[in-house]
């Protein structure tokens, strides 16, 4: 039987309390439910300058900045918005953040309010031990990640560019861990692209197929061609996958050859490609049916990739911080869905995603073990110590 846990007042209690505060705000995209103002206040108390950007289409964004002195620039990127949650099937209210069996339950506990709470505690420690810190620290938070992501981090990145702000490193607090905390971090994400192929034929009676062009038959050939595409530029650890997501014929009648059929598909593609190259490859494979098809592309998300570099490598700092807490270096991955990291990645900016386990995200009874939260906070403290203080010991 699930057993609720009562915590004693401590630094650990503060970490849990902050996560509970965030969960108790039902911030379903794009509504931030007060979380942006709450974070702004918490960061302001830690000496951050607050730039609460004007709401865009119901989305609230936050840029908070603290300068410790001349030096490199790092950002923590995150989102307070969550996917919806119905109470059916939950062992507790999804928007209460109750502690059950030493885990915090609630929508967003793992994706990604747990990461925000952990970084807030780590940031507090940095600000308490900032005597030898150099550089500038940004918090970049949005309420538009789980939706179309048009008015959140994309808008924040454009704002920073207008201000001539260049980030050396950006840590995204997405839930990247698999079996245990720190076993996997993301040093990139594959691109994503969806499409609709409308196939046109000639309708007619099924008894006289010689007078028809069956759109469904053409669609079947198209599906086969799509499934057998070769992605020759794939990079190791970043494979391209195309999945057909729908085949539909309107107004199905069992004695009528269909004149229309729609095929939908989604491609998650390696960072070795960009969206234009992907479109070109697909259109080339479908060119034999050009007279019968029209293709509409949807929801493009470009990939990003962060490799190792020499001095001041942010990826190496994150790897080292993870190893210092878990005694094991993390696996590097670009798998999974898209993330807001793509908006901040550039030839100048190294973007790395690191957070709690992702085994319950978007699910009923989403939760995060308190022990995992504490480990992630320690990893974040290690990253901040390495970046701002040059110390391999966590602050």
Secondary structure, 3 states (H helix, E strand, C coil): CCCECCCCCCHHHHHHHHHHHHHCCCCECCCCCCHHHHHHHHHHHCCCEEEEEEEECCEEEEEEEEEEECCCEEEEEEECCECCCCCCCCCCCCCCCCEECCEEECCCHHHHHHHHHHHHHHHHHHHHCCCCCCEEEEEEEECCCCCCCCCCHHHHHHHHHHCCCCCCEEEECCCCECCCCCCEEECEECEEEEEEEEEECECEEHHHHHHCECHHHHHHHHHHHHHCCCCCCCECCECCEEEEEEEECCCCCCCEECCEEEEEEEEEECCCCCHHHHHHHHHHHCHHHHHHEEEEEEEEECCEECCCCCCCCHHHHHHHHHHHHHCCCCEEECCCCCCCHHHHCCCCCEEEECCCECCCCCCCCCEEEHHHHHHHHHHHHHHHHHHHHCCCCCC
